[in-house]
Each structure stands twice: as structure tokens, then as C-alpha cells.
Amino acid sequence: MIEIKDQGNGVFIIHIKMSEVHTLDVPELKEKLQKAIIDKGIKKLVLDLSEVKMITSSGIGIFLNINQSLKSGLRLASPNAEVQKVLELTKVSSVIKIFDTVDAAIKSF
């Protein structure tokens, strides 16, 4: 479901290994993300969305919640065109920084 990489300098990448982030998966995904953040003491996080093909509002809610708990230390990276459109329509892009690549997101810190 998720793959965690420590990039050093306090930056972590979490690759979401799901094609759809929808209501049924949200509780488990949220729990895994929150556990990783707490266990590893994550303050700066890049969520790699390259494998996510579809996302629902409840999935977006996870991102907003994490961004708030990390005091805006969250970056979203590599969304496909469909996910990018949803993030823009829901105004997530005005709250969370979104980047075309994981590298660009890392460099933004």
C-alpha cells in the first residue's frame, strides 16, 4: 500500500502503491501514513502519487489532514492528469504544493 524512503535531511518520500484512493481504502491508508509519520518522526514528506489513477474526496481529506499535522511540510508529487485535475478543482493545490516530479518536490524544502 505504501513504500517509505528516507532521503536524508529530514525528508521522507512515501510512494502510494495504489491505483485508486477511494473511500473504502481511506481508513487503512490514513492509519499507515500517520503511523509512519509518528514512528519515523517525519516533518517533511513527499507523497509520490505516480501510481494513483483516481482519488476521491475522502482521499483528498487525508492529504489535507497530514499537511495540517506537518505544519505545511507536505508536498504532492507526480500526479497524473486526472488526479491533478481533481486536486485543482477541489482547491487542494492552493493549500498543498504540487510538483511534476519527486525530485522537484524534494528540492522545494
BELSUL-V954992 format. One record per residue. RES is the residue in one letter. SS is DSSP state (H for helix, E for strand, L for the rest). OMEGA is omega in whole degrees, -180 to 180 (NA if undefined). BURIAL is b if it has 24 or more other C-alpha atoms within 12 Angstrom, else e. Layout:
BEGIN
res->RES ss->SS omega->OMEGA burial->BURIAL
res->RES ss->SS omega->OMEGA burial->BURIAL
END
This chain:
BEGIN
res->M ss->L omega->175 burial->e
res->I ss->E omega->177 burial->b
res->E ss->E omega->-174 burial->e
res->I ss->E omega->176 burial->b
res->K ss->E omega->175 burial->e
res->D ss->E omega->-179 burial->e
res->Q ss->E omega->-175 burial->e
res->G ss->E omega->-178 burial->e
res->N ss->L omega->177 burial->e
res->G ss->L omega->-180 burial->e
res->V ss->E omega->178 burial->b
res->F ss->E omega->174 burial->b
res->I ss->E omega->172 burial->b
res->I ss->E omega->179 burial->b
res->H ss->E omega->178 burial->b
res->I ss->E omega->-175 burial->b
res->K ss->L omega->180 burial->e
res->M ss->L omega->178 burial->e
res->S ss->L omega->179 burial->e
res->E ss->E omega->174 burial->b
res->V ss->E omega->-178 burial->b
res->H ss->L omega->-170 burial->e
res->T ss->H omega->-177 burial->e
res->L ss->H omega->-178 burial->e
res->D ss->H omega->-172 burial->e
res->V ss->H omega->-179 burial->b
res->P ss->H omega->-179 burial->e
res->E ss->H omega->180 burial->e
res->L ss->H omega->180 burial->b
res->K ss->H omega->-180 burial->b
res->E ss->H omega->-180 burial->e
res->K ss->H omega->179 burial->e
res->L ss->H omega->-180 burial->b
res->Q ss->H omega->179 burial->b
res->K ss->H omega->179 burial->e
res->A ss->H omega->-180 burial->b
res->I ss->H omega->-179 burial->b
res->I ss->H omega->-176 burial->e
res->D ss->H omega->-176 burial->e
res->K ss->H omega->-180 burial->e
res->G ss->L omega->-176 burial->e
res->I ss->L omega->176 burial->b
res->K ss->L omega->179 burial->b
res->K ss->E omega->-173 burial->b
res->L ss->E omega->171 burial->b
res->V ss->E omega->175 burial->b
res->L ss->E omega->179 burial->b
res->D ss->E omega->-177 burial->b
res->L ss->L omega->-173 burial->b
res->S ss->L omega->180 burial->b
res->E ss->L omega->-178 burial->b
res->V ss->L omega->-179 burial->b
res->K ss->L omega->-177 burial->e
res->M ss->E omega->179 burial->b
res->I ss->E omega->178 burial->b
res->T ss->L omega->-179 burial->b
res->S ss->H omega->179 burial->e
res->S ss->H omega->175 burial->e
res->G ss->H omega->177 burial->b
res->I ss->H omega->179 burial->b
res->G ss->H omega->177 burial->b
res->I ss->H omega->-178 burial->b
res->F ss->H omega->-180 burial->b
res->L ss->H omega->179 burial->b
res->N ss->H omega->180 burial->e
res->I ss->H omega->180 burial->b
res->N ss->H omega->179 burial->b
res->Q ss->H omega->-179 burial->e
res->S ss->H omega->178 burial->e
res->L ss->L omega->-180 burial->b
res->K ss->L omega->179 burial->e
res->S ss->L omega->177 burial->e
res->G ss->L omega->-179 burial->b
res->L ss->E omega->173 burial->b
res->R ss->E omega->174 burial->b
res->L ss->E omega->-176 burial->b
res->A ss->E omega->172 burial->b
res->S ss->L omega->175 burial->b
res->P ss->L omega->175 burial->b
res->N ss->L omega->-175 burial->b
res->A ss->H omega->-179 burial->e
res->E ss->H omega->179 burial->e
res->V ss->H omega->178 burial->b
res->Q ss->H omega->-180 burial->b
res->K ss->H omega->179 burial->e
res->V ss->H omega->180 burial->e
res->L ss->H omega->178 burial->b
res->E ss->H omega->-179 burial->e
res->L ss->H omega->-179 burial->e
res->T ss->L omega->177 burial->e
res->K ss->L omega->176 burial->e
res->V ss->H omega->-178 burial->b
res->S ss->H omega->177 burial->b
res->S ss->H omega->-178 burial->e
res->V ss->L omega->-178 burial->b
res->I ss->L omega->179 burial->b
res->K ss->E omega->-178 burial->b
res->I ss->E omega->-176 burial->b
res->F ss->E omega->180 burial->b
res->D ss->L omega->-177 burial->b
res->T ss->L omega->176 burial->e
res->V ss->H omega->-179 burial->b
res->D ss->H omega->179 burial->e
res->A ss->H omega->179 burial->e
res->A ss->H omega->179 burial->b
res->I ss->H omega->-178 burial->b
res->K ss->H omega->-178 burial->e
res->S ss->L omega->-178 burial->e
res->F ss->L omega->NA burial->e
END
